[in-house]
Amino acid sequence: MEQGTVVKSTGSWYQVKLENGEVMDCRIVGKFRLEGQKVTNPVAVGDQVEIERNENEETGSIRNILPRHNYVIRQSPRRKRDLHLLASNVDQAAVMVTIVSPNLKQGFIDRFLLMTEPFEIPALIIFNKADLYGEGDLEVYEYLRGIYESIGYTCLLVSATESTGLEALKTQLAGKTTLIAGQSGVGKSTLVNAIEPALELRTQELSDYSGKGQHTTTFAEMHDLSFGGSIIDTPGIKSLSFIHLEPMDVAHNFRELFAASEDCKFGGNCLHRNEPGCAVKEAVEEGRISELRYLNYLTLLEEAEEQNYWERHTDM
């Protein structure tokens, strides 16, 4: 058997880059599960796998997935009770947003961080299309940058069309495997082409009718970078939900809330809502924790509780 890295997933076929540099189309043999969870794609881009060549020597079969040191997972957008692996074995993850064109859905940032935080995957927040920002938009960016950098996330302001911030972005990406994700229309493919023109990723303008982005990346794919490292480009994400998270998982993966919870009367069992002696609520009221982040937390907490309620009652 030979070993390689999955560099592209197209649903039924996987492209595996072998140790000798050869890229081979492979299929899965047997059933793979993720810690008992139902997944729509048991093999993810970034997986280290063992393959066996088929008789024709041109295609192969994936026989084994080597242990992952991390992975990024979400609720499947099509099969709501299943999970979907976005990528595995990443050094960091970057969420790309823009304040305008399309307008920012700020809650999306916190939903993305809820995917990366359980595995302590470092995250970058890339604000693209800076060339379109007016004075008010720049104020929004500075406000959000203050929130996220204060709790340890790196924020970058970039413009693919004017080459703003591209060198800083390349410095962050160099030598690492980075998952890059974002909602449709934020200019992900255009920005990747700006830092690595040889890739020539397909791009598409916003729909004039809806003001929303059109999907241009169909499948997750890993691309090597000429300045070192690689990126895993993913399809545009419309929404993020988390059927696999318990309410306490949400509480423990908002990092500043988790840190403050040490002083809660009920400690790690506090959900920071109506409990007496809650240090998190006190910190929000005093301005030490962002009220915006806290409100997004409450929304995600409510979603997790509703999801768990329906899971319990539909399985009975």
C-alpha positions in Angstrom: 0.0 0.0 0.0 1.0 3.6 -0.6 0.5 6.7 1.5 -0.7 10.1 0.4 -2.8 13.2 1.1 -6.3 13.8 -0.1 -6.1 17.0 -2.1 -9.6 17.1 -3.7 -13.0 15.7 -2.9 -15.7 15.5 -5.6 -18.2 13.4 -3.7 -17.6 9.9 -5.1 -14.0 10.3 -6.2 -11.0 11.6 -4.2 -7.8 12.9 -5.6 -4.8 11.6 -3.6 -1.3 13.1 -3.9 1.1 10.3 -3.3 4.5 10.7 -1.6 6.2 10.5 -5.0 4.1 13.5 -6.2 1.8 11.5 -8.4 -2.0 12.5 -8.1 -4.3 9.5 -8.4 -8.1 9.3 -8.5 -9.4 7.0 -5.7 -12.6 5.6 -4.4 -13.4 4.5 -0.8 -13.4 0.8 0.0 -15.4 -0.1 3.1 -17.2 2.1 5.6 -15.5 4.9 7.6 -17.2 6.6 10.5 -16.4 9.7 12.5 -16.5 8.8 16.3 -20.0 7.3 15.8 -21.3 10.3 13.9 -23.1 10.1 10.5 -21.1 12.0 8.0 -21.9 12.7 4.3 -18.2 12.5 3.4 -16.1 10.1 5.5 -12.9 11.3 3.8 -11.9 14.9 3.9 -9.3 17.1 2.0 -6.2 17.0 4.2 -6.6 13.4 5.3 -3.6 11.2 5.2 -4.7 7.9 3.7 -3.3 4.5 2.6 -4.3 3.5 -0.9 -4.0 0.4 -3.0 -3.6 0.7 -6.8 -6.3 -0.9 -8.9 -5.4 -3.4 -11.7 -5.3 -0.6 -14.3 -2.6 1.2 -12.1 -4.4 4.5 -13.0 -6.9 4.6 -10.2 -6.8 3.4 -6.6 -8.8 2.5 -3.5 -8.6 4.2 -0.1 -8.1 1.4 2.4 -7.3 3.3 5.5 -7.5 6.8 7.0 -4.6 7.6 9.3 -5.4 9.3 12.6 -6.4 13.0 12.3 -4.9 15.6 14.6 -7.9 17.8 14.0 -10.8 18.4 11.7 -13.4 21.1 10.8 -17.0 19.9 10.7 -20.4 21.4 10.2 -24.0 20.3 9.8 -24.6 19.0 6.3 -26.4 21.8 4.2 -28.5 19.1 2.5 -29.0 16.3 5.0 -29.8 18.2 8.2 -29.3 15.2 10.5 -25.8 14.4 9.1 -22.5 16.1 9.4 -20.1 17.3 6.7 -16.3 17.4 7.0 -14.8 20.5 5.6 -11.2 19.6 6.0 -8.7 17.8 8.3 -5.1 18.2 9.6 -5.0 22.0 9.2 -2.6 24.4 11.0 -5.0 27.3 10.9 -8.4 28.4 9.5 -9.3 31.6 7.8 -12.8 33.0 7.6 -13.3 35.6 4.9 -16.0 38.3 5.2 -16.7 41.7 3.9 -18.5 44.7 5.4 -20.2 45.5 2.1 -21.1 43.8 -1.2 -22.5 41.6 0.3 -23.3 43.2 3.6 -21.7 41.6 6.6 -23.6 39.0 8.6 -21.5 39.4 11.7 -22.9 36.3 13.4 -21.3 34.2 10.7 -17.9 35.0 12.2 -18.8 33.5 15.6 -20.4 30.5 13.9 -17.2 29.9 12.0 -15.2 30.2 15.2 -17.4 27.6 16.9 -16.1 25.1 14.3 -12.4 25.8 14.9 -12.4 26.5 18.7 -13.1 22.9 19.9 -9.8 21.8 18.3 -8.0 25.0 19.3 -7.3 25.7 15.6 -5.8 29.2 15.2 -8.2 31.4 13.2 -7.7 34.4 11.0 -10.5 36.8 10.2 -10.0 38.3 6.7 -12.0 41.4 5.9 -12.0 41.6 2.1 -13.0 44.3 -0.4 -11.5 47.2 1.6 -11.5 49.3 -1.5 -15.3 49.5 -1.3 -15.4 50.6 2.4 -16.7 54.1 3.2 -15.9 55.9 6.4 -18.7 54.2 8.3 -17.6 50.8 7.0 -14.1 51.3 8.2 -15.5 52.3 11.6 -17.4 48.9 11.7 -14.2 47.1 10.8 -12.2 48.8 13.5 -14.9 48.0 16.0 -14.9 44.4 15.1 -11.1 44.2 15.0 -11.0 45.5 18.5 -13.4 42.8 19.7 -11.7 39.9 18.0 -8.0 40.9 18.5 -8.7 41.5 22.2 -9.5 37.8 22.6 -6.6 36.5 20.5 -7.8 36.3 16.9 -5.8 37.8 14.0 -7.7 40.3 11.8 -6.6 41.5 8.4 -8.0 44.2 6.1 -7.4 43.3 2.4 -8.4 44.2 -1.1 -7.7 41.9 -4.0 -8.3 44.6 -6.6 -6.0 47.2 -5.0 -3.5 44.7 -3.5 -4.0 46.1 0.0 -2.8 43.8 2.8 -1.7 41.0 0.5 1.8 40.8 1.8 0.6 40.6 5.4 -1.8 37.8 4.3 0.9 35.9 2.5 3.0 36.1 5.7 0.2 34.6 7.7 -0.3 31.7 5.2 3.4 30.9 4.5 4.5 27.4 5.6 1.1 26.4 6.9 -1.9 24.4 5.8 -4.8 26.8 5.9 -8.5 26.1 5.5 -10.1 29.2 3.8 -13.9 29.5 4.0 -16.5 32.2 3.6 -20.0 33.0 2.5 -20.7 33.2 -1.2 -19.8 36.5 -2.8 -17.1 37.7 -0.4 -14.4 37.4 -3.1 -12.6 34.4 -1.9 -11.5 33.1 -5.3 -10.5 36.6 -6.5 -8.3 37.0 -3.4 -6.7 33.6 -3.7 -5.9 34.4 -7.3 -4.4 37.7 -6.2 -1.9 36.0 -3.9 -1.3 33.1 -6.2 -2.1 34.0 -9.8 -1.0 30.7 -11.2 -4.0 29.0 -9.6 -6.5 30.8 -11.9 -9.5 29.9 -9.7 -12.8 30.6 -11.3 -14.5 33.8 -10.1 -18.0 35.1 -10.5 -19.6 38.5 -9.9 -22.4 39.1 -7.4 -25.9 38.6 -8.7 -27.4 42.0 -9.6 -30.8 40.7 -8.8 -30.2 39.4 -5.3 -26.9 41.0 -4.3 -25.8 37.6 -3.2 -22.8 35.6 -4.3 -22.9 32.7 -6.7 -21.1 29.5 -5.8 -17.8 29.3 -7.8 -15.9 26.6 -5.8 -17.9 23.3 -6.2 -15.7 21.0 -4.1 -13.0 21.4 -1.5 -9.5 21.4 -2.9 -6.0 21.8 -1.6 -3.6 24.0 -3.5 0.2 24.4 -2.9 1.4 28.0 -2.5 4.6 29.1 -4.3 5.8 30.9 -1.2 5.4 27.8 1.0 2.4 26.1 2.6 -1.0 25.3 1.1 -4.6 26.4 1.3 -7.7 24.3 1.3 -10.3 26.2 -0.7 -13.9 25.3 0.2 -17.3 26.0 -1.4 -19.1 29.2 -0.4 -21.1 28.7 2.8 -24.7 29.9 3.0 -25.2 29.2 6.6 -23.6 27.2 9.5 -25.5 25.1 12.0 -24.3 22.6 14.6 -26.5 19.5 15.2 -23.6 17.8 17.1 -23.1 20.4 19.8 -24.6 20.4 23.3 -25.4 23.7 24.9 -22.4 23.3 27.2 -20.2 22.8 24.1 -21.3 26.3 23.0 -20.6 27.8 26.4 -17.1 26.3 26.5 -16.0 27.3 23.0 -16.6 31.1 23.4 -13.1 31.5 24.7 -13.6 34.7 26.7 -16.8 33.4 28.3 -15.1 30.2 29.2 -12.2 32.1 30.8 -14.6 34.3 32.9 -16.7 31.3 33.9 -14.1 30.2 36.5 -15.6 32.9 38.7 -19.2 31.9 38.1 -21.1 30.6 41.2 -21.8 27.4 39.3 -18.4 27.3 37.6 -18.2 25.3 34.4 -21.9 24.3 34.6 -23.1 27.9 34.2 -24.8 28.7 30.9 -24.4 32.5 31.6 -28.0 33.3 31.1 -30.1 33.7 34.2 -28.0 31.9 36.8 -27.2 33.8 40.0 -23.6 34.8 40.6 -22.7 34.6 36.9 -19.3 36.3 36.3 -19.8 36.3 32.5 -23.0 38.4 32.7 -21.2 40.8 35.1 -18.3 41.1 32.7 -20.7 41.9 29.8 -22.5 44.6 31.9 -19.1 46.1 32.8 -17.9 46.1 29.2 -15.1 43.6 29.7 -16.8 41.1 27.4 -18.3 42.2 24.1 -22.1 42.5 24.2 -22.2 41.6 20.5 -20.4 38.3 21.1 -22.6 37.6 24.1 -25.8 38.1 22.1 -24.5 35.8 19.3 -23.6 33.3 22.0 -27.2 33.4 23.3 -28.5 32.8 19.8 -26.3 29.7 19.3 -27.1 28.4 22.8 -30.8 28.6 22.0 -30.2 26.8 18.7 -28.3 24.0 20.4 -31.1 23.6 23.0 -33.8 23.4 20.3 -31.7 20.9 18.3 -31.2 18.7 21.3 -34.9 18.8 22.2 -35.9 17.7 18.7 -33.2 15.0 18.6 -34.5 13.6 21.9 -38.1 13.6 20.8 -37.8 12.4 17.3 -35.7 9.4 18.3 -38.3 8.2 20.8 
